[in-house]
Amino acid sequence: MRVNRAWLGLVVLMLPTLLVAMDMTALLLALPQLSADLGATNVQQLWISDSYGLMVAGLVITMGTLGDRIGRRRLLMTGGAAFAVLSVVAAFAVSPLMLIIARALLGVAGATLAPSTLALITNMFRDERQRGQAIAIWATCQFTGGALGPVLAGFLLQYFWWGSVFLVAVPAMALLLLAGPVLLPEFRSDQAGRLDLAGVGLSLVAVLLMIYGIKQLTVESVPVVPSVALVAGAAIGFLFVRRQLRLQKPLLDLRLLRNRPFTAVLVALVFAGIAMAGTGLLVTQYLQSVLGFSPVAAAVLFAPMGLGVAIGTMAAPALARRMKQTTAIAGGLVGSALGSLLLVGVDAASALPLVMTGIAVLALGTGPLFALGTGLVVGSVPPQRAGSAASMSETGNYFGGSLGFALLGVVAAVVYRSRMDGTSDSLAGAVAASRHLPAGQGAELLHTAREAFTASLHVTGVVAAVIFAGLAVLILTMRPATRTTPAALPDYEVTGS
């Protein structure tokens, strides 16, 4: 395959990568409007928001391996067509239940796209330098899409109804379906066995239960149900792992974890996701509830995080040409730690400049990890395992994000309540209570609550800095990854169209 065709194919693959990431976050601003139009309850709003991400996280393992077996381009085209159709259904939903079902099915389609795009890139670019550049572009689209999703949604909602947030995907997916068969080659394994349906069920249930439990821990005052979900998910996950280790041709090849660089980067991706998601959660709330910006203005002010990731991932290949990849990743993580520490200095006098600088530096430093680290993951395995490796990388990202919202959200809530001496559970609650108090008392309550929330932002910055610094040490201790080179290419059927 000619290099020019490979780069044109990469442009096509950028579309689903960007849209899947944007769809994870774009609904945040549209949720109040669509909930009012459809009459959604609080519980229905939760499922409208979470059903997409839950299904993506639950099925990405299955889809990554399925693409290796039936053909990665075929899976990508099928998922793209389904994503376009379901986006139209979601845009014109007439009831909360219809939208919940459409969002869940969109998650199924989205799960086919992310591992397929990364696995195709791995096989399209055999030159290590070009592959690194291509993966950097892919990572830029993925993480920038997540950060810019709310910004795009904010502008769309100013001029159109909430369904426009979903319809953005339709023309992009149509272009994918038209150009994909021409520019993307097909990759499939000649040795693909039957799909392990029992493994599919176990992995889906385990991931759904654990993600659900993690998310619900932050919103339920009585943690019994989330705790039961976590324990049950862990138990089913154990059964899934035991089954996969016993099968000759498993759904997910967990033996890949014996590769030290592979495992180290996966751990780093998970914990970096924790730090980024938790910090993002606190910063967006700080911009709105403490500094008083509107949701659209807060989304725009939060954009430096997405831009920082974009610049960091695009610069990563150039850094890798001047130093070891592990050194570039570790250096970036040290920068992220310093960016996190800037949040500790946030106060009333210098709040906005420090917040924007902190999240920009934090995100910039993660760029080499997301670009080069993802390359190390898929570069540590032979080509026929690229789909499985890509799905494990994607699962790590989703788990990291969910854990970040839950764990650092809980830490921030504990700090806030302790500073408020138990008189308030949340800043939003304090804002609502202040409206029913005399002007002086209401102003005093708001001042105290905002100071307490600022303290929770400080603690979150410290925790994120510790995580990033620890990851830098972890990355420096691992051996450089090299692609294993067994006679793997004959196991693959590669066709140009």
Buried (B, 14 or more C-beta within 10 A) or exposed (E): BEEEBBBBBBEBBBBBBBBBBBBBBBBBBBBBEBBEEBEBEEEBBBBBBBBBBBBBBBBBBBBBBBBBBBBBBBBBBBBBBBBBBBBBBBBEBEEBBBBBBBBBBBBBBBBBBBBBBBBBBBBBBEEEEBBBBBBBBBBBBBBBBBBBBBBBBBBBBEEEBBBBBBBBBBEBBBBBBEBBEEBBBBBBBEEBEEBBEEBBEBBBBBBBBBBBBBBBBBEEEEBEEBBEBBEBBEEBBEBBBEBBEEBEBBBBBBEBEEBEBBBBBBBBBBBBBBBBBBBBBBBBBBBBBBBEBEBBBBBBBBBBBBBBBBBBBBBBBEBBEEEEBBBBBBBBBBBBBBBBBBBBEBEEEEBEEBBBBBBBBBBBBBBBBBBBBBBBBBBBBBBBBBBBBBBBBBBBBBBBBBBBBBBBBBBBBEBBBEBBEEBBEBBBEBBEBBEEEEEEEBEEBBEBBBBBBBBBBBBBBBBBBBBBBBBBEBBBEBEEBEBEEEEBEEBBEEEEE
